[in-house]
Amino acid sequence: MTGHRFRADEIDTSKPHSARMYDYFLGGKTHYAVDTQAAEQVEAVWPDVKPWTRANRSFMHRATRWLAAEAGIRQFLDIGTGIPTEPNLHQVAQSVAPEARVVYADNDPIVLAYAQALLLSTPEGRTAYMHADITEPEVVLAAEELHSTLDLTQPVALSLNAVMHFIANEQQPYDIVRRLLEPLAPGSYLVLSHGALDARPGVSDAVTNLYRSSGIHVQGRTYEEVLPFFDGLELVEPGVVMPHRWKPESERARAEAEAKDLWIYAGVARKP
């Protein structure tokens, strides 16, 4: 929770963690040898993992900027925050709207420890951090940090970037998203990206097996399996696409995006 200080012995460095592996793929420095080893094994069977990670991060930046600049959103709830990597979501949002308010949530102590040090708001806006698990939506939604920062009677952008593929089918992933969206005001948005199944034979199976052998459940889903996360919502053009194809910043970027496939789906949708 806000103000919580984690001791070193609360951070498990005996096994890899998805957020620290993601940090490695982004070129960060907040990971341990066990994370590096696991990440290098993944990269050996999936050489596109670093471009995949960068494309997902860039999608978050563009979607956040679009929400602040075009949709007028001033409140953001980011679950599965990951280790801070500048620019962070609040920096993107507040570069457009300095008064924007952001709540970050993650369940890894190292993420929250670094968030407390790095995620600093503009004077006009506000950020808050909480240690919470996406599999407990009601706990997230009842948190003091959320209610002291965001006004749920006004639109909120719920950001779920590269997190739902860590939720198994038996954990009811679609229901989790529905329960998170339910109390949000009309005009709120869902921003979601999700690992897909690589079309190349054996790649997805190899990556899945490596993650699961490290104790990290991961589950890529097909396009048809990702679409139901947006049920009942109004998709923003161009709909659910690979992230580098969602409103690229230039025609050159659009042309480059069309020339490659990075197996992750992403979309933004409005709650009517």
C-alpha positions in Angstrom: 0.0 0.0 0.0 1.1 3.6 -0.2 4.0 4.3 2.1 4.8 0.5 2.5 8.5 -0.2 2.6 9.5 -3.7 1.6 12.5 -5.4 3.2 15.0 -7.1 1.0 14.0 -10.5 2.3 10.4 -9.9 1.1 11.7 -9.9 -2.5 12.0 -13.5 -3.8 15.2 -13.7 -5.8 15.2 -17.5 -5.9 13.0 -17.8 -9.0 12.3 -15.5 -12.0 9.5 -13.0 -12.0 7.6 -11.9 -15.1 7.9 -8.2 -14.3 11.7 -8.5 -13.8 12.0 -10.5 -17.0 10.0 -7.8 -18.8 12.5 -5.2 -17.5 15.4 -7.3 -18.9 13.7 -7.4 -22.3 13.3 -3.6 -22.2 17.0 -3.2 -21.4 16.4 -2.2 -17.8 18.6 -2.9 -14.8 16.0 -3.9 -12.2 16.4 -7.7 -12.3 18.4 -10.5 -10.9 20.6 -13.3 -12.3 17.7 -15.7 -12.1 15.6 -13.4 -14.2 18.4 -12.9 -16.8 18.9 -16.6 -17.1 15.2 -17.3 -17.7 14.9 -14.4 -20.1 17.9 -15.5 -22.2 16.3 -19.0 -22.4 13.1 -17.4 -23.7 15.0 -15.3 -26.2 16.9 -18.3 -27.5 13.6 -19.9 -28.7 11.8 -16.6 -29.5 14.2 -14.0 -30.9 11.4 -11.5 -31.4 10.7 -11.1 -27.7 12.6 -7.8 -27.3 10.8 -6.2 -30.4 7.6 -7.6 -29.0 8.1 -6.0 -25.6 9.1 -2.7 -27.1 6.0 -2.7 -29.4 3.8 -3.4 -26.4 5.4 -0.6 -24.4 5.0 1.8 -27.3 1.3 0.9 -27.7 0.8 1.8 -24.0 2.4 5.2 -24.7 0.3 5.9 -27.8 -2.9 4.7 -26.2 -2.4 6.8 -23.1 -1.5 9.8 -25.1 -4.7 9.3 -27.3 -6.9 8.9 -24.2 -5.6 12.1 -22.7 -5.4 14.2 -25.8 -8.4 12.9 -27.9 -10.7 11.2 -25.4 -10.2 13.7 -22.6 -9.5 11.1 -20.0 -7.9 12.5 -16.8 -8.0 9.3 -14.6 -6.0 6.1 -15.1 -5.9 2.8 -13.3 -2.9 0.7 -14.4 -2.9 -2.9 -13.1 0.1 -5.0 -13.6 2.3 -1.9 -13.7 5.7 -3.6 -13.9 9.0 -2.1 -13.0 9.1 1.7 -13.8 10.6 2.4 -17.2 10.5 6.0 -18.4 8.3 7.4 -19.7 5.8 5.7 -17.4 2.1 5.9 -17.9 1.6 9.0 -15.7 4.4 10.8 -17.4 2.8 10.3 -20.8 -0.7 11.3 -19.5 0.6 14.3 -17.6 2.6 15.5 -20.5 -0.8 16.1 -22.2 -2.8 16.9 -19.1 -0.8 17.9 -16.1 -3.8 17.4 -13.9 -4.2 13.7 -14.7 -4.4 11.3 -11.9 -3.0 7.8 -12.0 -3.2 4.8 -9.7 -0.7 2.0 -10.2 -1.2 -1.6 -8.9 1.1 -4.6 -8.9 1.7 -7.6 -6.7 5.5 -7.8 -6.8 7.2 -6.1 -3.9 10.2 -4.9 -6.1 7.8 -3.2 -8.4 6.2 -1.2 -5.7 9.5 -0.4 -4.0 10.8 1.2 -7.2 7.4 2.8 -8.0 7.6 4.7 -4.7 11.0 6.1 -5.6 10.3 6.9 -9.3 6.7 7.5 -10.0 6.5 11.2 -9.1 3.4 13.3 -10.2 3.2 16.8 -11.5 2.1 19.3 -8.9 -1.3 19.6 -10.6 -1.9 15.8 -10.8 -1.5 12.9 -8.5 -0.2 9.3 -8.5 -0.8 6.5 -6.0 0.6 3.0 -5.7 -0.9 -0.1 -4.1 0.2 -3.6 -3.6 -2.7 -5.6 -5.1 -3.5 -8.6 -7.1 -5.5 -8.5 -10.3 -7.2 -11.8 -9.4 -8.9 -10.0 -6.6 -10.8 -7.2 -8.4 -12.9 -6.2 -5.4 -9.8 -5.7 -3.3 -8.4 -3.4 -5.9 -11.6 -1.5 -6.3 -12.1 -1.1 -2.5 -8.5 0.2 -1.9 -8.1 3.5 0.0 -5.4 4.5 -2.5 -7.8 4.2 -5.4 -10.7 6.1 -3.8 -8.5 8.9 -2.5 -7.0 9.5 -5.9 -9.7 8.7 -8.5 -13.4 9.7 -8.7 -15.2 6.6 -10.0 -18.3 8.7 -10.9 -16.1 10.1 -13.7 -14.5 8.2 -16.6 -11.4 6.2 -15.9 -9.1 4.4 -18.3 -8.4 0.9 -17.1 -5.0 -0.2 -18.4 -4.2 -3.9 -18.5 -1.1 -4.1 -20.6 0.5 -7.5 -21.1 -1.0 -8.9 -17.9 -4.0 -11.1 -18.8 -1.9 -13.7 -20.5 -0.6 -14.5 -17.0 -4.1 -15.4 -15.8 -5.2 -19.0 -16.4 -8.6 -20.0 -17.8 -9.6 -21.5 -14.4 -9.0 -18.1 -12.8 -11.8 -16.6 -14.9 -9.9 -13.9 -16.8 -12.9 -12.5 -18.7 -14.8 -12.3 -15.5 -11.9 -10.4 -13.8 -12.0 -7.7 -16.5 -15.8 -7.5 -16.3 -15.7 -7.0 -12.5 -13.0 -4.3 -12.8 -15.0 -2.4 -15.5 -18.4 -2.8 -13.8 -18.1 0.1 -11.3 -16.4 2.5 -13.7 -18.5 5.3 -15.1 -19.9 5.4 -18.6 -17.3 6.9 -20.9 -14.5 4.9 -19.2 -12.1 3.0 -21.4 -10.4 -0.4 -21.4 -6.8 -0.5 -22.7 -5.6 -4.1 -23.1 -2.8 -6.0 -24.7 -2.4 -9.7 -24.7 0.1 -12.2 -25.8 -1.0 -14.2 -28.9 -0.1 -17.6 -30.3 2.8 -17.3 -32.7 2.0 -18.8 -36.1 5.4 -20.4 -36.4 5.3 -24.1 -35.4 6.5 -24.8 -31.9 7.4 -21.2 -30.8 4.5 -20.6 -28.6 4.7 -24.0 -27.0 8.5 -23.6 -26.3 7.9 -20.1 -24.7 5.0 -21.4 -22.7 7.0 -24.4 -21.4 9.9 -22.2 -20.4 7.8 -19.8 -18.4 5.8 -22.5 -16.7 8.9 -24.5 -15.8 10.1 -21.3 -14.0 6.9 -21.2 -12.0 5.2 -18.5 -14.1 1.9 -19.4 -15.7 1.6 -17.9 -19.1 -1.2 -18.5 -21.7 -1.2 -17.1 -25.1 -4.7 -16.7 -26.7 -6.0 -16.5 -30.2 -7.5 -13.4 -31.7 -10.9 -15.0 -31.1 -10.1 -15.6 -27.5 -8.8 -12.0 -26.9 -11.9 -10.3 -28.4 -14.3 -11.3 -25.6 -12.3 -9.1 -23.2 -13.9 -6.2 -25.0 -17.5 -7.6 -24.9 -20.1 -4.9 -24.3 -17.6 -2.1 -25.2 -17.2 0.1 -28.2 -13.9 -0.6 -29.9 -11.8 2.4 -31.0 -10.5 2.2 -34.6 -8.6 0.2 -35.8 -10.0 -2.3 -33.3 -8.1 -5.2 -31.9 -4.8 -5.5 -33.8 -1.1 -6.2 -33.3 0.1 -3.3 -31.1 2.4 -1.7 -33.6 -0.6 -1.3 -35.9 -2.7 0.6 -33.4 -2.5 4.3 -34.5 1.2 4.3 -35.5 2.8 7.7 -35.2 3.6 8.1 -38.9 3.0 6.6 -42.3 6.5 5.3 -42.2 5.8 3.5 -38.9 2.5 2.2 -40.4 4.4 0.8 -43.4 7.0 -0.8 -41.2 4.3 -2.3 -39.0 2.6 -3.9 -41.9 5.8 -5.6 -42.9 6.1 -7.7 -39.7 4.1 -9.7 -37.3 4.7 -9.5 -33.5 2.3 -11.9 -31.9 0.4 -9.8 -29.4 -3.0 -8.3 -29.7 -4.0 -4.9 -28.4 -7.1 -2.6 -28.4 -8.8 0.3 -26.7 -12.6 0.3 -26.1 -15.1 2.7 -24.6 -17.7 1.8 -22.0 -21.1 3.1 -23.2 
